[in-house]
Amino acid sequence: MMDGFRKAGQSLVGRIVITIMFGFLVFSFALWGIGDIFRGYGMRTVANVGSVEIDSQAFRAAFQNELQAMSRRYGRNITTEQALSVGADRQVLGRMISEAALDDKARGMKLGISDEAIVKKLLTDRNFTGPNGQFDKARFNEALRAAGYTEAGFIAEQRKLDIRQQIIQSLSGAPSVPGLISDALNLYTNEQRSADFITIGKDQVGASAVPDDATLAKFFEENKQSFRAPEYRKIAYIALSPSDLVAPDTISEADAKAKYDADLATRYTFPEKRAVQQLVLTSEADAKAASERIKAGTSFDDIVAEKKLQKADTDLGVVEKQRILDPAVAEAAFGLAKGAVSDVVAGKFGFIIVSVTDIITAETRSFESALPEIRAALAITKGKEMIRDLHDKIEDQRASAKALSEIAKDLSLKLSFLEASDRAGRTPDGVVIENIPERDTLLNAAFSSDIGVDNEPLPTRIGGYVWYDVQTITPTRDRPLEEVKDKVIASWQDDDLNGRLAAKTAELISSLNTGKSLQEVAGSLNVQIKTVTGVKRNGQNKELPQAAVAQLFAIPEGAAGSAIANQPLERVIVHVTKAELVSSATALADMGKIMNEVKLSLADDYANAYVSEAQKELGVTVNDKVLSLALGVN
C-alpha cells in the first residue's frame, strides 16, 4: 500500500488525491473525538479532594495491591471482574479519598515529622527484621522492590502515614465511655449464673418404630431433595511443589557454605549489644554537677530518681550501636566498661550522661549448626527455579492442546486422579478423600469448570502449581427410594424422635415452671441431676453446650428452659438456681479489656466522623471516565 502512495505522489493528480484523502481522514478523527488525544492527554486524575489529586496510576497500583491481597486471602486468583462485583474498586478509592483528605488537612495545619523519627521507626519495624532480630537492609530493599517503591518514595509515604495517624490519635486518643453503656456492659459481662440440669434422649421417650411402607413413601416424597445424589467429577491433576522436586540432602556442602558466607554478616553474625541508660539534661552545668556527684559515689539511679524520671525516660534497652540514633551517645555507650558511667556527652538533644549496665558480646553462628536450614532453604529455592522452568514447558504443551496425561508422560511428571468426587471432596460412598492439593481451591475451580476447558494453573501457597482437567461429570440426580431406603428410614426415625423429644421437653418445662421440682422430674425419668456454678455468657463450659448457656441467661432466676444438647438427638433442661453480679479481680480485668475495645470502637467512630466532615468541607469529585480507564473496563 505504501508503494502505491509513493507512486501516486509522483504525479500532480496523485498528490491532489492523496491530500484530499488525508484531509478527510484528519476531519474524521476530529469528528470522532481523536482530538481528545491533544485536548485531554493530561486528564489522569481519578478524584480531587480539596487541593489533592488522586492520580490514575496511583489508583491502579492500589487496586492491583488489593487484588493480590484478595487472592492471598481466598487462596485463588481473583479477577478484576470478581473484585468489581464486590465493590473492591470503590473501597480502594474510598480509602485513598480518606487519606487525601487527611493529607490536605495536614498541609493546612503545617504538620510534619522528623527524619530521625522515620528512621527510628524503620529500624524497629518487624517487617524488616532479619533472623537475628535486627534490621535487615537486604530484606528492606526486597520489600521495596516487591511493592514498587524507591527508598525515597517509601519514606515519603511513611511520613504521610505517620502524620495521618497523629491527626487521628489526637482526635480519639482516650474517649470516655458513657456510664449507661459501661453499666450495661458490666452487667452483660460479669453476671454469672448457677443451675441444675438434666439431659434426656431416646431412653426417656422410647426408640422410634420402623415406619410402614406408606408412611415411608410419603416421607421420602416430601424430603426427596435431601436424598438426591450430588454431582460427581473425575479430575486429573499435576501438582508441583518446590519441596517435592529437590531434597535438601542433594544440596552440596560447598553450595551451602557459599550461601553461608554470603549471608554471614546479615544472617549469622550477631553484633555486640549493650543495656544502655541515658540521663538527658538541658543545662550543661546541671549535667556536670550530676556527673561529679556520680564520680563521688552517688549512683546513676539515685540521680534519675531525684530528677523524678521514669525508667521509660532513661532506658534505651538492650541495643546495637547502630540502633542508637544519637552518634555521640552511641560512641560513649560502646566505649564504656560494664557498670560504668560516662562523662557529660554533648548530644543532639541536650547534655547526656550514659550508663551501661550489661554487655552482650558479639557472636557468630557456626556453619555446622546452620547447615540443615541452609540446605532446606536452597532446596526450596532450587525447586522454585525448576518449577518456573516446568511451568513454561507445561504451558507450552497446553497451548498445543495436549492433554495432561500426555504432558505428564512427556515430562516424567506424576499424574494424579480424583476418580469421583463431589464438591466437598467425598466419594459416592461418603468417604472424605484425603491429600487433595490446595483442597478447597482445586475443588471450587474444578466444579466451576467443564470438560475440555483449558484451565489456568492454580498457584499454591508454597510456591508451586496445580494443573487440572475435568475428565467426566456425573450430574446430580434423584435417587429412587429403594436405593436409599435405609437412609430414609433412619432419617424418618430421627425426625420422629426429635418431634417426641420436643413435645416431652415442653411438657417437662411447663411442669417445672408451675411448681414441680427438678428432683421429681429427674426421678420419674431415671436421670441424674448435674450442677454448674459461676457460668458466664461468653464463657466456655465443659458440662453445658453453648445453646444451653445462652438459655441460662434467657430466663429469670428460678425458671426452667431447654436447649439442644451436644448430641442432636438429646435435650438439656436447665433450672436457674442463682443469678449474681461478680466483682472479682478477674471480672474487673475482663471488664477492663472490654472497655478498651469499646474505647477503640469509639475512637474509630470519631476518626470516621472527622474524615467524613473533612471530605465534605474540602469537596470530593470523582471522574468516572478516568476511573473506568484505570480499571480497564467500559
Secondary structure, DSSP 8 states (H G I E B T S, - for coil): -HHHHHHHTTSHHHHHHHHHHHHHHHHHHHHHTTTHHHHSTT--EEEEETTEEEEHHHHHHHHHHHHHHHHHHHTS---HHHHHHTTHHHHHHHHHHHHHHHHHHHHHTT----HHHHHHHHHT-GGGB-TTSSB-HHHHHHHHHHHT--HHHHHHHHHHHHHHHHHHHHHHSS----HHHHHHHHHHHHEEEEEEEEEE-HHHH-------HHHHHHHHHHTGGGG-B--EEEEEEEEE-HHHH--GGGS-HHHHHHHHHHHIIIIIEE--EEEEEEEEES-HHHHHHHHHHHHTT--HHHHHHHTT--HHHHEEEEEEGGG-SSHHHHHHHTTS-TT-B---EEETTEEEEEEEEEEE--EE--HHHHHHHHHHHHHHHHHHHHHHHHHHHHHHHHHTT--HHHHHHHTT---EEEEEE-TTSB-TT--B----TTHHHHHHHHTTS-BT-----EE-TTS-EEEEEEEEEE--B---GGGGHHHHHHHHHHHHHHHHHHHHHHHHHHHHTTT--HHHHHHHHT---EEEEEEETT---SSS-HHHHHHHTTS-TT-EEEEE-SSTT-EEEEEEEEEEE---HHHHHHHHHHHHHHHHHHHHHHHHHHHHHHHHHH-EEE-HHHHHHHHT--
